[in-house]
Amino acid sequence: MQNTSHPKHHLLDLRMAIDAAVCAAHTGAAVLQSYAHHRADLIIDHKARNDLVSQADREAEAAVIEALQSRMPGLGIVAEETGGVPQGPATWYIDPLDGTTNYLSGIPHYAVSIALIAHAGTPVSIDESVKVDTPVIGVVYDPCREELFTSVYGVGSWLNGRRIACSRTGSLTESVVATGFPFRDFSFAEQYMPTLNAAIHTTRGVRRLGAAALDLAWTACGRYDGYWEMGLAPWDVAAGTLILREAGGICTDMHQADPWPKGGYVVAGNPQVHKELVAMIAPHLKPGQP
């Protein structure tokens, strides 16, 4: 359901926003890397089964929020650890550590993910106001590889300053695709497992590396041809959605209920692979279930 209660807004400065997001991502990553080589000293809390949070997550998130608020006050913030609600002309969606399990295990595959969602009615250029809630800034930073994925609505996507584009693979049978298994919430396992079985038998290969933001960014730059996952959070997919879209790909909500997959049921890929992934998944989705 769209947030239609926002008053008339001034033009959103996307240039300032991308600069703020990049600065904040580097700031958050510096906190993560400061702990990375002595992970055994981290205080780790269990929010739920297989749902871990450490002081690295919390301190990185606080650093990201401070960096964003100091540069662009007046925008909403929704963050993994501290929560928040969408408000104002646009809202930041922040995942200070996407791939927490990898990070805590010493697997060098995790990222800081920051997105700005412009709310319906917000002007994003002189000629355009978004009609529905829309990702307009996306930053995913992988500090282990020093890879910075950035994207601006209507302008494009880049990896370390070089423009990127999704793959041109022409069919699902020729594709390497990424996914994520149920690991915390198993309520959708009956929907998910048949899709994994179908993909194993249909594609060239399925990969599961455990960081949704990087799965979307890697699809955007052509390393993967497609990606699907269930049961994610909005901050997992907000930035990657825009990065992939601006790289020529398609990223949608599996249930086609929202303009971006904020419900965490995401299917993505180049246009042809996305179409075939949707067809592969559709028979296994249960109506009325998230």
C-alpha positions as CSV (number, residue, x, y, z in Angstrom):
1,M,0.0,0.0,0.0
2,Q,1.4,3.4,-1.0
3,N,2.0,6.2,1.4
4,T,-0.2,9.0,0.0
5,S,-0.3,11.2,3.0
6,H,2.8,13.2,2.3
7,P,2.4,16.9,1.7
8,K,3.7,18.7,-1.4
9,H,7.5,18.4,-1.4
10,H,10.4,20.4,-2.7
11,L,12.6,18.9,-5.4
12,L,14.8,16.1,-4.0
13,D,18.4,16.8,-4.6
14,L,19.7,13.4,-5.9
15,R,23.2,14.7,-6.4
16,M,23.5,15.6,-2.7
17,A,21.8,12.3,-1.8
18,I,24.2,10.1,-3.7
19,D,27.2,11.9,-2.2
20,A,25.7,11.5,1.3
21,A,25.0,7.8,0.8
22,V,28.5,7.1,-0.5
23,C,30.1,8.9,2.4
24,A,27.8,7.1,4.9
25,A,28.6,3.7,3.3
26,H,32.3,4.2,3.7
27,T,31.8,5.4,7.3
28,G,29.8,2.3,8.2
29,A,32.3,0.0,6.4
30,A,35.2,1.5,8.4
31,V,33.5,0.4,11.6
32,L,32.9,-3.1,10.3
33,Q,36.5,-3.5,9.1
34,S,37.8,-2.2,12.4
35,Y,36.3,-5.3,14.1
36,A,36.8,-7.8,11.2
37,H,40.2,-9.1,12.4
38,H,39.2,-9.7,16.0
39,R,35.7,-11.0,15.6
40,A,36.1,-13.3,18.7
41,D,35.9,-10.2,20.8
42,L,32.6,-9.1,19.5
43,I,29.5,-9.2,21.8
44,I,26.9,-11.1,19.8
45,D,23.2,-11.1,20.7
46,H,20.6,-13.6,19.4
47,K,17.5,-11.8,18.3
48,A,15.9,-15.1,17.2
49,R,17.0,-18.4,15.8
50,N,19.8,-17.7,13.3
51,D,19.3,-14.0,13.7
52,L,22.4,-12.5,15.1
53,V,23.4,-9.0,15.8
54,S,26.8,-7.7,17.1
55,Q,28.0,-4.4,18.3
56,A,29.6,-4.1,14.8
57,D,26.2,-3.9,13.3
58,R,24.9,-1.4,15.8
59,E,27.9,0.9,15.7
60,A,28.1,0.8,11.9
61,E,24.4,1.6,11.8
62,A,24.8,4.5,14.2
63,A,27.7,5.9,12.1
64,V,25.7,5.6,8.9
65,I,22.6,7.4,10.4
66,E,24.8,10.2,11.8
67,A,26.5,10.7,8.4
68,L,23.1,10.8,6.6
69,Q,21.4,13.1,9.0
70,S,24.3,15.6,9.2
71,R,24.2,16.0,5.4
72,M,20.5,15.6,4.6
73,P,18.2,16.3,7.7
74,G,14.5,16.0,7.4
75,L,14.3,12.7,5.7
76,G,12.8,9.5,7.1
77,I,15.1,6.6,8.2
78,V,14.3,2.9,8.4
79,A,17.2,0.9,9.6
80,E,17.6,-2.8,10.5
81,E,18.7,-2.5,14.1
82,T,17.0,0.8,15.2
83,G,13.8,0.6,13.1
84,G,11.9,3.7,12.1
85,V,9.0,4.6,9.8
86,P,8.8,6.1,6.3
87,Q,8.2,9.9,6.5
88,G,8.9,13.2,4.8
89,P,9.5,13.4,1.1
90,A,11.8,10.4,1.1
91,T,13.1,7.7,3.5
92,W,16.6,6.1,3.8
93,Y,16.6,2.3,4.1
94,I,19.8,1.2,5.8
95,D,21.3,-2.3,6.2
96,P,24.6,-1.6,8.0
97,L,25.8,-5.2,7.5
98,D,24.2,-7.3,4.9
99,G,25.6,-10.8,5.3
100,T,26.0,-10.9,9.1
101,T,26.5,-14.6,9.3
102,N,29.3,-14.4,6.7
103,Y,30.9,-11.5,8.6
104,L,30.8,-13.3,11.9
105,S,32.2,-16.5,10.3
106,G,35.1,-14.7,8.6
107,I,33.7,-15.2,5.1
108,P,34.6,-12.1,3.1
109,H,31.3,-11.5,1.5
110,Y,29.2,-8.8,3.1
111,A,28.2,-5.2,2.4
112,V,26.8,-2.0,3.6
113,S,23.5,-1.2,1.8
114,I,21.9,2.3,1.7
115,A,18.9,3.3,-0.4
116,L,16.7,6.4,-0.6
117,I,13.0,5.8,-1.4
118,A,11.2,8.8,-2.8
119,H,7.6,8.8,-1.6
120,A,4.7,9.2,-4.0
121,G,4.4,12.8,-5.2
122,T,8.0,13.8,-4.5
123,P,9.7,15.7,-7.4
124,V,12.9,14.0,-8.4
125,S,13.7,16.3,-11.3
126,I,12.3,19.5,-12.8
127,D,9.9,17.5,-15.0
128,E,9.1,14.5,-12.9
129,S,7.5,13.6,-9.6
130,V,7.3,9.9,-8.7
131,K,3.8,8.5,-8.8
132,V,4.5,5.7,-6.4
133,D,7.2,5.0,-3.7
134,T,10.3,4.6,-5.8
135,P,14.0,3.8,-5.1
136,V,16.0,6.8,-6.3
137,I,19.4,6.3,-4.7
138,G,21.2,3.0,-4.2
139,V,24.6,2.3,-2.7
140,V,26.0,-1.1,-2.0
141,Y,29.6,-1.2,-0.7
142,D,31.7,-4.4,-0.4
143,P,34.7,-3.4,1.8
144,C,36.5,-6.8,1.3
145,R,36.8,-6.3,-2.5
146,E,36.6,-2.5,-2.3
147,E,33.7,-2.6,-4.7
148,L,31.3,0.4,-4.6
149,F,28.1,-0.1,-6.5
150,T,26.1,3.2,-6.9
151,S,23.0,4.2,-8.7
152,V,20.9,7.3,-9.3
153,Y,17.3,7.2,-10.6
154,G,17.1,8.0,-14.3
155,V,20.9,8.3,-14.7
156,G,22.5,4.9,-14.4
157,S,24.5,2.5,-12.3
158,W,28.2,2.2,-11.7
159,L,30.8,-0.1,-10.1
160,N,33.8,2.0,-8.9
161,G,32.8,4.7,-11.2
162,R,32.4,2.6,-14.4
163,R,29.0,2.2,-15.8
164,I,27.5,-1.3,-15.5
165,A,24.8,-3.3,-17.3
166,C,23.1,-6.5,-16.7
167,S,23.9,-9.6,-18.7
168,R,22.5,-10.3,-22.2
169,T,22.0,-14.0,-21.6
170,G,19.0,-15.0,-23.6
171,S,17.3,-17.8,-21.6
172,L,17.1,-19.3,-18.1
173,T,18.6,-22.5,-19.4
174,E,21.9,-20.6,-20.2
175,S,21.8,-18.7,-16.9
176,V,23.7,-18.7,-13.7
177,V,21.3,-17.5,-11.0
178,A,21.6,-16.6,-7.3
179,T,19.2,-17.3,-4.5
180,G,18.9,-17.4,-0.7
181,F,17.6,-20.3,1.3
182,P,15.2,-20.0,4.3
183,F,17.4,-19.7,7.4
184,R,15.5,-17.8,10.0
185,D,11.8,-17.8,9.0
186,F,10.8,-21.2,7.6
187,S,7.1,-20.4,7.1
188,F,7.6,-20.0,3.3
189,A,9.8,-23.1,2.8
190,E,7.0,-25.0,1.1
191,Q,6.8,-22.3,-1.5
192,Y,10.5,-21.8,-1.9
193,M,11.8,-25.4,-2.1
194,P,10.0,-26.3,-5.3
195,T,11.5,-23.1,-7.0
196,L,15.0,-24.2,-6.0
197,N,14.4,-27.7,-7.4
198,A,13.1,-26.2,-10.6
199,A,16.1,-23.8,-10.9
200,I,18.6,-26.7,-10.2
201,H,17.1,-28.6,-13.2
202,T,16.6,-25.6,-15.5
203,T,19.7,-23.3,-15.2
204,R,23.4,-23.7,-15.7
205,G,24.0,-23.2,-12.0
206,V,22.6,-21.9,-8.8
207,R,24.7,-19.9,-6.3
208,R,23.9,-19.0,-2.6
209,L,26.4,-16.6,-1.1
210,G,24.4,-15.1,1.7
211,A,24.2,-11.4,1.1
212,A,21.1,-10.2,-0.8
213,A,22.4,-6.7,-1.5
214,L,25.4,-8.2,-3.3
215,D,23.2,-10.7,-5.1
216,L,21.3,-7.8,-6.7
217,A,24.4,-5.8,-7.4
218,W,26.2,-8.8,-9.0
219,T,23.1,-9.3,-11.1
220,A,23.3,-5.7,-12.2
221,C,26.9,-6.0,-13.4
222,G,26.3,-9.3,-15.2
223,R,28.0,-11.8,-12.8
224,Y,24.6,-13.4,-12.3
225,D,21.8,-13.5,-14.9
226,G,19.0,-13.6,-12.4
227,Y,18.2,-13.8,-8.7
228,W,15.2,-14.7,-6.5
229,E,14.6,-14.9,-2.8
230,M,11.8,-15.0,-0.2
231,G,11.5,-13.7,3.3
232,L,13.9,-10.7,3.1
233,A,13.5,-7.3,4.7
234,P,13.0,-4.1,2.8
235,W,16.5,-2.8,3.7
236,D,18.0,-5.9,2.2
237,V,16.7,-5.1,-1.3
238,A,16.0,-1.4,-1.5
239,A,19.5,-0.3,-2.9
240,G,20.0,-3.4,-5.1
241,T,16.6,-2.9,-6.7
242,L,17.6,0.5,-8.1
243,I,21.1,-0.6,-9.0
244,L,19.7,-3.5,-11.1
245,R,16.9,-1.4,-12.7
246,E,19.3,1.4,-13.7
247,A,21.6,-1.3,-15.2
248,G,18.8,-2.4,-17.6
249,G,17.4,-5.2,-15.5
250,I,14.1,-5.8,-13.9
251,C,13.5,-6.2,-10.1
252,T,10.0,-6.8,-8.9
253,D,7.9,-8.0,-6.0
254,M,6.9,-11.7,-6.7
255,H,3.3,-11.0,-5.7
256,Q,3.2,-7.8,-7.9
257,A,1.7,-6.0,-4.9
258,D,4.3,-3.3,-4.4
259,P,6.2,-1.0,-6.8
260,W,9.5,-2.3,-5.3
261,P,9.9,-5.6,-3.4
262,K,9.8,-4.1,0.1
263,G,7.9,-7.2,1.3
264,G,11.1,-9.2,0.7
265,Y,9.8,-11.5,-2.0
266,V,12.1,-10.5,-4.9
267,V,12.6,-11.8,-8.4
268,A,15.2,-10.1,-10.6
269,G,17.3,-10.4,-13.7
270,N,17.8,-9.2,-17.2
271,P,14.5,-8.8,-19.0
272,Q,14.3,-12.2,-20.5
273,V,15.6,-14.1,-17.5
274,H,13.3,-12.2,-15.2
275,K,10.4,-13.2,-17.3
276,E,11.3,-16.8,-17.2
277,L,12.1,-16.7,-13.4
278,V,8.6,-15.3,-12.8
279,A,7.1,-18.1,-14.8
280,M,9.2,-20.7,-12.9
281,I,8.2,-19.3,-9.5
282,A,4.5,-18.5,-10.1
283,P,3.1,-22.0,-9.9
284,H,4.5,-22.4,-6.4
285,L,3.4,-19.1,-4.8
286,K,0.4,-19.4,-2.4
287,P,-2.2,-16.7,-2.9
288,G,-2.7,-14.5,0.1
289,Q,0.6,-15.5,1.8
290,P,3.6,-13.2,1.9
